[in-house]
């Protein structure tokens, strides 16, 4: 299981680049079962997976590796941030493992 920290408005996934996209939703659901009281669960798991995938894509291509090796899933997010992660996440999904 992935290491993480969680509070009311943030789920911090430690070394998230090591996790394969096929396990994103499994890991998130496991964390949700362990720590169900965070506001981050007001987001859809699918949105969180696309954001995580975007971070993994950036890490894989050496884009700000220190920042993208971990992933912070925050709540709330602005409409524009959600839209950007949705678009970029879908476009990069095919490139990540």
GIJOQUI-V493052 format. One line per field, one symbol per residue. psi: psi as a letter, one per 30 degrees, with the letter a starting at -180 (. if undefined). burial: b if it has 24 or more other ideal C-beta (glycine too) atoms within 12 Angstrom, else e. A space follows every 10 residues. Layout:
psi=???
burial=???
This chain:
psi=kkkllkaegk jjjkhfffkk fffeeeeeee eeeeifgkff fflkeeeeee eeeeeeeeee ggjheeeffl kkjlklklee eeeeeeeeee efeffl.
burial=ebebebeeeb bbbeebbbbe beebeebbee bbeeeeebeb bebeeebbbb bbbbbbbbbe eeeeeeebeb bbbbbebeee ebeebbebbe ebbeebe
